[in-house]
């Protein structure tokens, strides 16, 4: 799983974005579980990167939805 740039996310289909979002959520829950049990994550900055990537995907989805709504 990698961190995506905006242009990479925009090129994805809706199904690809949905799949990546689910994958990112599971990665985030896994990382948070490690932290909650008192463990140290392999890369502490990864949690923030995952959260930002989730936000990017949701933002792109919202932009696409708004474009569709205004095209009436």
FENJO-V883728 format. One record per residue. N is the residue number from 1. SS is DSSP state (h for helix, s for strand, l for the rest). PSI is psi in radians with two decimals (none if undefined). OMEGA is omega in whole degrees, 0 to 359 (* if undefined). Layout:
# FENJO-V883728
<<N,SS,PSI,OMEGA> <N,SS,PSI,OMEGA>>
This chain:
# FENJO-V883728
<<1,l,2.30,181> <2,l,2.92,177> <3,l,2.36,186> <4,l,2.61,172> <5,l,2.87,181> <6,h,-0.77,182> <7,h,-0.55,176> <8,h,-0.72,181> <9,h,-0.72,180> <10,h,-0.54,181> <11,h,-0.31,182> <12,l,2.66,172> <13,l,2.95,180> <14,h,-0.68,180> <15,h,-0.69,179> <16,h,-0.74,179> <17,h,-0.73,180> <18,h,-0.75,179> <19,h,-0.76,179> <20,h,-0.67,179> <21,h,-0.76,178> <22,h,-0.73,179> <23,h,-0.75,180> <24,h,-0.71,178> <25,h,-0.75,180> <26,h,-0.68,176> <27,h,-0.75,181> <28,h,-0.76,179> <29,h,-0.67,178> <30,h,-0.81,180> <31,h,-0.74,179> <32,h,-0.60,177> <33,h,-0.71,177> <34,h,-0.78,181> <35,h,-0.73,183> <36,h,-0.54,180> <37,l,0.10,177> <38,l,0.06,179> <39,l,2.94,177> <40,l,2.17,178> <41,l,2.66,179> <42,l,-0.71,180> <43,l,1.78,183> <44,l,-0.52,180> <45,l,-0.20,183> <46,h,-0.63,181> <47,h,-0.81,179> <48,h,-0.70,178> <49,h,-0.72,179> <50,h,-0.79,180> <51,h,-0.73,180> <52,h,-0.67,179> <53,h,-0.69,175> <54,h,-0.77,179> <55,h,-0.69,179> <56,h,-0.80,181> <57,h,-0.77,179> <58,h,-0.65,178> <59,h,-0.80,179> <60,h,-0.76,178> <61,h,-0.75,180> <62,h,-0.74,179> <63,h,-0.76,180> <64,h,-0.71,179> <65,h,-0.74,179> <66,h,-0.70,178> <67,h,-0.68,178> <68,h,-0.62,180> <69,h,-0.62,183> <70,h,-0.18,182> <71,l,0.29,182> <72,l,none,*>>
